[in-house]
Amino acid sequence: MTNSTTKKLLGATIAAGVVFALAGCGQAPTEEKPGGDAGPAVDDFKPCMVSDEGGFDDKSFNQLGFEGLSKAADELGVKPSKTESKSASDYQSNLDALASEGCTFIVSVGFKLSAPTIEAAKANPDINYAIIDDWADGDGDGKTDAENIKPLVFDTAQAAFLGGYAAASYSKSGTVGTFGGAKIPPVTIFMDGFEMGVKHFNEEKVKDVKVVGWNTETQEGQFTDEFAANDKAKQVAQGIIDQGADVLLPVGGPIYQSAAQAIRDSGGEIALLGVDADVHETDPSVADLLLVSIQKSMDVAVYDAVMEAAKGEFDPTPFVGTLENEGVSLSGFHEFESKVDPALKDELEAIREGIIDGSIDAKSPSSP
């Protein structure tokens, strides 16, 4: 898309700090009133959730999913249950424990729980399941492996494309960077979109902003191999900063906290990008560092799935979050509002429209 095309495609600006509502692919949900007004749930309905090792206080992935579950439970007047995984070895036993506890709808948070969730669903056909960021297609035939599992997946590359463009626009050094918690599709899809957005900026502006930490073509990059805020994550972030990056995208739940420490220790003017939630809102301790967040409306997707199941209308049809149905989005710039190019918002809206109408290719090898 040329500069002239970009200028013509102006529309509404990107919403600041809003996680948009959605009901299913291409539809927005009917807003329910809080306080039990959502109508009665089926008898003995009990919604539950099992986290990955990031934990429910990660201010990101797991926390956002549980917020959706809790909101639905509050409106239904039922008591939810959750179990936190400390490591991958906990997944199966945690799922089994929730089944034994009487849970009737169980949400698994994350790609890593795929095989355990499939096994649990097959062993408990009377329990309905949902899984975030996975198709539950262990045999690779293109179909979910159990009829009682609903995949909740997101084409995050679309929103990350916008984030990459914004990062390139903001960068003063001409180098931006990214790293992940694990080399799995729900992580690399962010990194793919980010790099594609930077490349699009370079094409539009005739610039040469470089990306360190990831190569979409080779699918190789830097990872901590765990979803934890620790010294390893900080060292990886520092290594990217040492290569001249002044914008940093850490993808993997709480690893952004280690990246923030590396940024502060560096003493440089380095911006941070958040993922999953609007991290400016979920973690004010890093708000001053956050350029923007690449959002996945996991809370709303979980909420809608719970409400369907509560009414006895469980639907295993996969939900796919996109820019068009606002299942993925970009947050506002918050404290960086005055620091970004005044034209950036309109440019991002034009790109968003181009991705939606197909004139801009934001497809990742990991896109749903």
Number of C-alpha atoms within 10 A of each C-alpha: 13 10 11 9 14 18 12 11 16 16 14 9 14 17 14 14 20 16 21 18 21 25 22 20 17 15 13 16 14 10 10 13 10 14 13 16 12 19 14 14 20 13 9 11 22 22 27 27 27 29 27 23 23 26 23 23 14 22 20 26 28 27 23 25 28 26 17 20 29 23 20 29 27 16 19 23 17 18 13 20 19 19 18 18 20 13 13 12 11 18 25 17 13 19 28 17 14 21 19 9 12 15 22 19 25 28 28 27 30 22 20 19 23 22 16 20 28 22 16 20 24 15 12 15 13 11 17 23 31 28 27 27 24 25 23 26 16 15 9 10 8 10 12 21 20 19 16 22 28 24 25 27 25 27 25 35 33 34 29 31 34 28 32 32 24 27 31 28 19 20 18 15 14 18 22 30 28 30 29 30 23 17 18 13 18 26 24 30 26 33 32 29 29 34 29 27 26 28 22 24 23 17 14 15 12 10 15 14 19 18 24 20 24 21 17 17 9 7 12 12 16 20 24 22 14 19 22 21 21 15 15 16 29 20 15 22 31 20 17 24 24 11 13 16 26 24 30 29 28 29 25 30 28 23 26 31 21 22 27 24 17 23 23 14 10 13 8 11 11 23 22 25 26 29 28 27 29 29 24 24 14 15 15 11 12 18 19 13 21 23 27 29 25 28 29 31 27 33 27 26 27 27 24 22 27 31 23 15 21 26 16 13 12 19 16 19 15 18 23 21 27 24 21 17 19 22 32 27 32 32 25 21 21 17 14 16 14 9 11 16 12 10 9 15 21 19 25 23 19 22 26 25 19 18 21 17 11 11 11 15 14 26 19 22 14 17 20 19
